[in-house]
């Protein structure tokens, strides 16, 4: 087990003793809004000092900034800076502030805004940025010595070698429910006692179907997730099992476990979030209802828990929980990602970028469902020989090639 995830404290003081200052990246998204809920219910433990988002919803961003009284706000889109200022005045009026009686926080804009915020003075950076744009802020937070609550899996999928190079022991705490569960279970034994990790998957919209039954599924069907309410890209990734494939790579990077010792099982109820098997034959599992506020709160309070972060399992009721082996013929993404991870040399980044292009083509009706992962496999087969990435630019170049090649294959299918 690696030391990227550990029991670290801030300045030697446990979380319940001091109020932690938080920089929240991706504040208007699902992770960000739920993190704010945790903060607002625990003002003695947490304070948000900076927030950032892409800029697609400046009204919400302005409301968050004024309600939280943050010091700085960042938007990745420079073109919306003026819109954000206007939104501040409108929100201040709505909240009843007299003209001139409120302070507009500092505003930073542009493609490096999230990276700048990740270096802002604070105790914890929660990186909830979507996609590979989260890699720069991840590296900046780590290099600045911040504790990193990581919800951006692409940082580790695309930039694992870069992250490993700068992360100190115990500096990263995972926010994904599966990796949070693994981190909790791993407290039950030493690194030498771990035999394997078992990540659970809901199975997505098509769990239980054979490959031949997936040939003609529609976008609408793929977006009907039975358990979680997520964005369209992540929902489709759960239908193809690509989301779980990315999480396998993430687990390998976080915990240093061999790909051969990471398994995926289908668990339709989404209550057992992951399991750890130890060398003596014991298996520990973490159970809770499907509510992201629990892993978010644990990451913010790590290594201590936040009281009543989310509802617990009702142990006065009977429960039936299933665990099924994954059908790798119908859903080959996990094995494909494992091989990309073993090969290294930017291939996980190529896997992720090609998949993003294929998902977009599927939602636009230009690619059938089964061709998403099949096309990703072909892009990996066509990939040039690359070295391990030394810079963010190396990762972005590999991703750019993957996107171009994926679109060439997609266009050829539609010709």
Helices and strands as residue ranges (DSSP letters): G 15-17, E 20-25, H 30-41, E 46-53, H 58-68, E 72-75, G 78-80, H 81-94, E 106-109, H 113-118, E 124-127, H 134-143, E 147-150, H 154-166, E 172-174, H 177-185, G 186-188, G 191-193, E 194-201, G 204-206, G 211-214, H 219-222, H 232-240, H 242-255, G 259-261, E 262-266, E 272-278, E 283-287, H 292-301, E 324-325, H 333-343, H 347-363, H 370-382, H 392-414
